[in-house]
Amino acid sequence: MNIVGVDIGGTFTDLVGCIDGKIVTSKTSTTPADPTRGVADSLTLAHTDLPALGEVLHGSTIAINTVLERKGAVTALITTKGFRDVYAIGRGNRIEAFNLWFHRPKPLVERRLTFEITERCTAGGDVLTAIDTAEVERVAHELKAQGVEAVAVCFLHSYANPEHERVVGEILRRMHPGLFVTLSHEILREFREYERTSTTVLNAFVGPRVSNYLGTLESYLRSEKFTGKVHIMRSNGGVMSLEQASAQPVSMMESGPVAGMIGAGRLALHLGLEQCIGFDMGGTTAKSSLITRGHPAIEDGYVIGDHASGQPMQLPVVDIVEVGNGGGSIAWVDNAGGLHVGPKSAGADPGPACYGKGSMDPVVTDADLVLGRINGGRFLNGAMQLDVAAASRALDEKVGKPLGLTTMEAAHGVATISDANMSLSVRAVSVNKGVDPRDTAMIAFGGAGPLHAIAIAREIFIPRVVIPKLPGTFSALGMLMASWRQDFVRTLVGRLGALDKALVERVYAELATDGKAQMARDEVSGDIADFRFYADLRYVGQEHALPIPINSPDMLTGDIAKVRELFHVEHDQRYGQAAIEESLEVVNLRLVVTAARSDTIAEQWLTEKWVATETAEEGSRDVVYDDPAKPQKARVLWRPAMPAGMTITGPAVIEEPNSTILIHPGDKVTVTEAGHLIVDLAQKA
């Protein structure tokens, strides 16, 4: 089957496809005003015949950017009477105790658009107060009068009994057909009122914009006679149907970045890397994730934006740490004379100064070009010529003159600060989690990742960097390896060993029924489905829990010795200790349903024997590494011409159609049998 993966980033839109058994790629500028145009352009550049495709996989930053830019719909919140301010109050902890400018997450819903409804259920699901439907109808009229475009409905304990939310949903959809309605139980059925409310609001806030975009995308594809399936990358590393993505866009917050980490995990398995760090640097941000035994970590919870003041989202997400530094991150000088890079980005339009679109804001790409690290004539395989003079002027005007630096010193300072900023994300997924970077390798990708990865790895003592094939479009490649995946959860609280057997069996069966129903909706065959159940366990008195695999309800209600043992081992691995005498309690039951891809051509291509497809003469040019006053003569090689088994020692620059790899002096590069580059960093005294 012919398939393509398209990843829309803040700066570029990437495509990788498997067409007639061959890998095709393209890279084009993202069009912020109409992201579908980037998809169309990438398909055209790859000479893709849409009617011949069986599947399009797609990832986009539109959902998360809508939140970060606060450009979502006019959103209202409907909640239980007496709990109007749960969402605004949030949590009572102060995450940054010594930050004088610390502020809590700013709600995406104004208080005047938060409405209370008379109703109440207990934590066990029993109805205490029946819902007042007349009150719901009055609120529906008020929503229309206020020009509300989306509404989030989150009642107290609706995870246990969602009937009142269903009633509200029916009334709102009947009285206000154009309203985007999100009911919390349709997104997740898990306790923690604040996080559940925040997640529901996020879905409503981004819903109209994302669903409109997905509708436009589908219309374009169908107008071009595409008759296959459209799958959207989820934040949990799987894919979902376009229909589900339109209804639950909160599930695709990190849909683009996670695909690259899926691909990095597959490559790590091929190379036999027990633990590695995926590093993805694009035009707007840099992302890092810890990958263990081929799988990136998945966390049940995520914060969109700053960890202290961002918007909480309580859904399974690949654990990615993101910083606002990429190739398009703008360098600026503050009033005290301090040089900063990011988080604001030049994006695709106008882009870096070197794009020649009139921008005078210097960015990281401008610095790399001036330092000789990028070949301005080979950018995007020669499709875009970069203007070195424009980059130099921008750096000189905005950085050099204010700080009394030469243009080359300014460029070197921008690159160095950018590397330091990005290293924070790598530290966050390694050092901060108790993992020694010296025991890992880094897999670097993204258009700018291979250009900066080695400097970052050296700073935190990572000894080896792997540059995969097609690093510039690697996230799009990762989409072609992603399985269909759905996560389901039910809150069930009780002490292990004292749980009601009938209740556990009922919840277990409900999860299985939901999984099968979603498979039927998405036309997923039961023959390839894999059902994995988990119980969230914790020591009595703890706040957070760990997911432990369970094979049957009996593990929680019969002989509990095995599940206790599994929990103690997991707790010891995660926190370095286990209190084996303490009692355990269950808080949630979970189900993860996956369906592996029937085609494996992308994974096969990762391990396929590499044959140099082109010939190119080796060149050389001056490149600045550590001292802006002393550029070094570096070898310049064309990656498609480098045969398997070839080794070189830096300084060198390895160029390829959609990326550039900077090899520092003394670093050794080896081309593997499959064509990946292994860079062993030189040990410095």
N, C-alpha and C positions, 0 to 999 in steps of 0.2 A: 504494500500500500504506500502511495506517495503522501508524505506528510511534511508540514513546515511548522516551525516554532518562531513566533515573532515577539520580541521583547521591546516594549517602548520605554525608554529611559527619559530622563529629563533633558538630555542633550542629543542622544542618537537613538535611532530605531534599528535594531539588529534582527536579522533573519538567518536561520539555518534550516535547511530542509534535506530530506532524503527523497530524491527524485530518481526513479528508475534505477535504484540501487546505488546512486551516487550522492555525495554530500555537496550541496550548493549553499552559498552564503551571499549576503549583501549587508551593507551598512549605509544608512542615510540619516540626514538630520531630522530630528523630531520637529513636528509642526505643532507648537503648543495650542494654537487656536483650533486646530482640527487634527487630533492624533491619528484619525483614520487615514489621512493623507500620507503619513509616514508609513503606515502598513501598505497602502497601495504602491507607494514608491519603492519600498523594499521588495515587494513581490515582482514589480516590473524589472528592477535591476537584476534580480535573480532569474529572470526569464521564466517565471513560473506560470504554468497554464492552470488557472484555477479550476476549470471543469475536470481536470485530470487528478485533482487532489482528493484524498479520502478524508483528511483531517487537518484542521488548523488549530494549533495550540498557541495560547496568547497570554502574555503577562504584561502588566502595565503599572505605572506609578500613579495613575490618575486618582485612585482612591486615597492613598496616603497624602498626596500633594493637596488634595481638596481639604484635608484636615489641617495640614501644616500651614496652608495659606488661609485657612478659615473662609473658604469660598463655597461652602456647602449651601444647602437649602435652608429656607426659613423653617425652623423646626420647633415643634411643640412637644411637651412631655405630659403624659397622663399617668398619674400614680394614685396610690391608696390615700384616702383622706387621713391627714395627720402626718404624712411623710413627704410633704412637698419639697422639703429642703435637703433630703438625703443626698441628692446628686450634687448640690452646691456645696454642702459641708464636706463631703468626701471623707478622708481619713484624718485622725487627730495627730498623727505623727509629723514631725518636722524633719524631712529627709536630710536637708542641708542645714545643720544646726548653727553653723558659724557664718552662713551667707546672709548678710544684712539685707540683700535685695531678693531674698527668697520669696516666692509667691506660689500659692496652690494652683492646681489646674483651673483655668478659667472655663466655666461651663459653656457648652456649645448651644445651650438653650437659655434664653432670657427668663428671669423669674416670672415675668408677666405672662409668659407662654407655658407656664407649668400649672397644670390643672389637677385638682383632686376629685376623686370619685368615691362615693360612699360604698364600700365593700370591704370584706376582710375574711381571710382564710388563715388557718393555723399552719405552723410549720409541718404538721402531719398531713395537711391537705383538706382538713374539715372546714366547712363553711361556717363562719361565725356570724357574718352579716351578708345578707344577699345583696347583689348588685342592684343599684338604682338605675334602671334603663332610661328613665325620663331625664335623669341628670346627665347621662351619656349623650342623649340627643341634644340637650342644651349646649353641651361642650362642643358637639359637632358643628352646630350653627356658629358658635363663637370662633372656631378654627377657620371657618370659611370667611367670616367677617374680618379676621385679623390677617388674611392673606397667607395663611400657613401652607407650606408646600409638602411638608413631611411631618409625621407624628410618631413618637416612640411611646409604646404602652408597656409599663413595667409595674405590676402590682406586687405587693408584699406576699412572699411565699408562693408566687405563681409557678415556680419551678415544681412545687408539690401538687398543685391543682391549677391548671391553666384555664379552667372553664370561664372564669370572669373575663380574662383577656380575649378569649374567643368571642364572647358576646360583644365586647367593645369593637373588636375587629370587624365583625359582621355589620354592626351599625355604621361605623365610619366608612367602610367600603361601599355600603348601600347609599348613604346620604352624600358622600363626597368621593365619587369614583376617580377623580384625578389626583387624590391625595396618596402619597407614598406612605403606607402604614407598616410599621414594624412592631410585632408583638414579641416580647422578650422570650417567651417559651419556644418560639420558632427559631430563635438564634441559639440559645443555650438554656438548659434546665439545671442550673447549678446555683447554690446559695452564694452569699456575699452580695448584699443589696447594692452597695455603691458600684462595685465593678460590673455587676450585671446590668445596672441602669446605664452606666457609661457605655458599655458595649452596644446596648440597644439604641442609645442616642446616636452613637457613631454610625450605625447602620442606616438610621433614618437621615442623618445629616448628609452623608455622601450618596444616599440612594438615588435621588432624581438625576444627579449629574452622571453617575456611573451607569445607571440603567439606560439613560439617553445615549451615552456613548456606545454601550454595547449594542443597543438597538441600531444605531447608525452603522456600526461595524458589520452587524449581520446583514443589514440591508445592502451594504456595498458588496459583501461577498456573494449574496444571493443574486444581485443584479449582474454579477460577472459569471453567472451560471455555476457557482459552487454549490454542490449538493451534498457534501460530506458533513461530518460533525465538527462543531466548534467547542473546544475545551479551554477553560480558563484556569491558570495556575492559582492554587490556593496558598495561603501563608503557611499551611502545615506541610508543604512539600508535595502535595498531591494535586490532582486536577479535578475540576467539577464541570458540570454542564453550563452552557451559557445562560439557560433559564434560571438555574440556581444562583449563579453569580449576580444576575439582575435583581433577584429577590434578597440575596444576602451578600451585598458587596463588601461588608466588613471582613468577610473571609478572604478577600484578595488584597489586603493592605500591603503586604510584602510579596506580591505575586511574582514580580520580576527577579529580585535578588535571590529568593530561595531556590530558583531553578539552577542558578550557577552553583550553589552549594550541593544540590543533588548530583550534578555532574562531577563536582570535585570529589564527592564521596565515592562515586563509581571509579574514578581514576585512582583514588587512594587504595581501593581494593585491588585493582590491577597491579599497582606498584608495591603492594604489600606493606603499606604504611599503616601502622596500628593507630597512630594519633597524628593528626595534622590540622593546620589552620587554613581554612579557605579565606582568601583575600581578594576582594573584588573592588577595583577602583574604576569608576566611570567618570562622566563629565561633571556630575553634581555632588555625589557622595562616595564614600569608601565604606565597605562593609566587611566584617570579619565574622567567622563562625568556627567553633571547635568541632572537628569531625573525628569520631571515634569508631573504629572498625567499619568504616565506610558509611557511617550515618551521622549527619549533623544532629546536634542536640535539639530536642523539641521541648519547649516550655509551655505550661498552661498559664499564659498571661504575658502581657506585653504592654509597653508604654509607647505611644506614638508621640514623638518629639522628645524633649528633655525628660530624663528619668524622674526628675522631681516635680516638674510642672506640666508634663505632658498628659495626654488623655489615655487612661487605662483601658485595656481591651482584654477580656477574660476568655480567650479562645486559644487552642493549640497553635503555636507559631514556632517555626524554626528559629532557634536562638541566634539571632543576628544582632551584632552591635554596629551601629551606623554612626558615622560622623560626617558633618557637613564640609568635607574636603574632597574635591575631585579635580579633574583637569580644567574645569571652568570656574573654580572657586576664585573669587576676587581678592586680590591683595590690597590692603589699605593701611594707612598710618593714622593712629589716634592722636588726640590733642597733646598727649604726653610724649609723643615720639616713639611709640611702640608699634612694631610691625605685626600685622595680623593677616591671616589667610582664611577666607570663608567666615561664616557659613554661607553668605550670600553668593549666588552663582550667576554667571553671565548667561547660562543656559544655551539653547540652540540659537536664539535670536535676541540680541545681536551676536552673542558668542564672544570668544576671545578677540583681543585687538588684532591678532594675526590673521583672523578670518577676513579682514578687510571690509567689514560692514559698518565701519564708523565708530566702533566702541573705543573709548580711551581708558577703560578699566583694565589694568593688567591682571592676568590670571596665571594659574600654574602652567598651563600649556604654553603661554607666552614665554615664561621663564625657561621651560625645557627647550624651546626652540632657540632662544638666545644663547643658552649654554651649549648648544651643539648636539643635544641629545636626540632631537627630532630632525628628520630630513624634510624640510618644507616642500620639496618637490615630489615626495613619495607619500604624503599624507592621504589616507583613504585610497591607497593604491594609485595615487596621482590624480584622483578625481577632484581634489581641492588643493590649490596652491596656497601655501602659507606665506604671509608677508613678514619677513624678519624685521624690516625697518619699522613697521607699524608696532610690532611687539616691543622693540627697543624704545621707541618714543613713549609708549604707555608706561613702561617700567621706569624710565628716566623721570617722567613728569610726576607720576603718582608715588614713587618709592625712592628713587635715586636722589633727586633734588631735595625733597623734604628731610632726608636722613644724611645727606652729604656723602652718598655712595656713588661709585661708578655704576654704569648700567649693568655690567657683569656681576658686580657685588650685589646689586639689588636683586638680580635674577637668582643668584645663588642663595641669597637670604630667603626669598620666597619659596624656593624648592625645599630648603632645609626645614623651614617652619612647617610647611605642608607635610613633610615626612614625619615630623615630630607629632603633629596633630593626628595623623592617621595611625601612628604607632599606638595611640591610646586605645583604639578599637581592638587592636591585636592583643594588647596587654589585658583588656577586659575579658577576653574569652580564653586567656591562658593563665597568666600570673594571678589575676583576680579570682580565678577558680581553682587555684592550687596546682596548676599544671606548669611544669618547668618547660619553658620554650626550648631549652637545649635538647629536650627529648622529643621534639616535634619536627615536622617539616612544614613549609608553607606552599600551598598551591595558589598561584597568583594568576588572575585573569581580569577581564575588563579591558577597555581600550587603553587605559593608562596604568593598569595594575603592574604589568611586567616592567614598566619604566621606573617605578618607585619601589617595588617589592624588595629588591635586594638591599637597598639602603635601610629600609624598615627592619628587615630580618636581621641585619648586622647590628642594629641598635639594640635589639633585645635578645641577641645571641641565638637566633634560630640558625642552625648550621647548613640547612639545605632548602633550596627553593625549586619548585617544579613549575615550569611554564608549559601548559598543555597545548596541544594543537588547537588552532582557532581561538586563541585567548580573547581576542577582541569581540567575539560573538559567542562566547562560551555559555552565557546564561541562556541564550536562545537554544543552544545545543542541549543544555540540561533539560529543557522542557520536553524534548523528545524521549527522555528516559523516565519521566515522572509517571507514577502509577495513579489511577483513579483512587481517591481516598475520601472517606467521610468519617467524622468523629461525632460520637453521641455520648451524652453524659446524663446521669440522674443523681441528684443528691440523696444519699441514704446514710443517716448518721446513727452509729451505735457501736457499742464495745464488741470487739472481736471475742467470740465465744458466748455472747449473749444476744446475738441477732435473731430476729424472728425468721425462721426458715422459709415460711410461705411468702413473706414480704420480699426477701432476697430473691427467691425464685421468680416472683412476679416482675420485679424490676429487671432482672436478667432477661426474662422473656420479652419484656417491652422493648428493651434495647435491640434485641435480635430482630423483632418485628419491624422496628423503625429502620434498621439497616437493610432488611430485605425490601421494604417499601421504597427506599431511596434507590436501590439497585434497579427495581422495576421501572421507576420513573426515568432513570438514566439509561435504561436498556443495557444494563451490565449483566453478563451471563453469570449464573451461580456457579458454573464450573470453574471459574478462575478467581472467585472471591475468597478472600482470607479474612476470617473473623477472629479478632484478638480482644479478649476482655481483660480489664484491669480494675483493681480496687485501689482507691486513694486511701492510704493508711498513714497514721501518725501516732506518736506516743500521746497518751491522754494528757492534755494540758498544753500540747503544742498548737501552733497556729497553722502551719503549712504542712501539707502531706506529700507523700511520694507515691507514684503509681506503681503497683506491683501486679505482675501478670497472674491471672487466675484461669484455670481450665474449666471450672464448673462452680456453681453456687455452693457445692459441698465444701470447697476449700475455706469458705467463710463461716459455715454453720456446722460442719462436721469436725473432722480432725484438722485443727488449725495449726499444727506444728510446722507444716511445710511453708505456709504463708508467713508465719512469724520469722522463720529462718531467712526467707527471701527478703523480708523487710529489713532485718538486722544487717544483712550483707549489703543491701543497697544504701542504708543509712550510714554505714561505716565507710563505704566508698565515697559517698557524697560529702559527709561531714567529718570523717576521721574518727568516729566513735559510734558505739551502739550500746544502748542501755537494755540489755537482754532481759532484765528482771521486770521492766516496766510493762504496764498494760497497753494494749493497742486499741485504737478505734478506727472504724471505717467512716469516711465522710462522703465519698462518691463512688459510684460504679461507672465505668467507662467502656465503650466499645469503639474499636478502630476497625473499619472495614476497608480493605484495599483490594484492588484488582490489577494485577501486573499487566503491562502492555503485551499485546500479542506479537508486536514487531520489536526486534532488538537490534535493528541495523545501526542505530546511533551508538549503542554500547559496543557492538562489534567493531565499529569504525575506530573507537577509542583504542582498541588493542590490535587493530589491523597493521600488518607490516608496512613500515614507511618506505616509500620510494621517492627520491627527489624528482620532482616533476619539471623543474626548470634549471636553466644554467644561468649563471651570473658571475661576472668578474668581481673579485674582492676589491674593496676600496679602502679609503681611510679618511679621517677628518679629525680636527681638534675638538675635544670634548672636555668640558669642565666637570671634575669630580669633586675633590675636596677643597681646592684652592682656586678661587676665581681668577687669580693673577697667573696661574700656571696650568693652562689647559694641556691635556695629554693627547698624544696621537693615538687614536683608537682604530682598530680594524672595523670595517663595515661589511657585514655579510648579509646575504639575502636568504632568509630561512627556507623558502621552497627549494633552494638549490643545495641545502646542506644534507648530505646522506646520513643514513643510520650508522651509528658507531663513531661518527666524527667527534673529535674533542678539540677544544680551543681554550686558551687562557686569556683573561682580560688584561688590559682594557679593550673592550669591543662593544660594538652596537650591532644587534641583530635585528634587521628590519623584515617585516612581512606586511601583507596587504592592509590589515586593520589594526596593527599594533606595532610597538617597538620595544625591544628588550635591551636594557642597559646593563652591561656586564662590567663590574668594577675591576680595577687592577688586582691581579692575583687570583681571581675567582675562576674556577674550572667548570666548563660547560661540556656536557656529554649529550649527544643525540641518541635516545633510546631506539630499540628496534621498532617501536611503534611511532616514533617521530616526536615524542615529547622531549623537552629540554630539562635536564637535571643540572642545577647549578650548585656546586659545592663551594661554600664561601671560604675565602682564605682566612686563616687564623692570624689575627693581628697581635703583635707583642704588647 
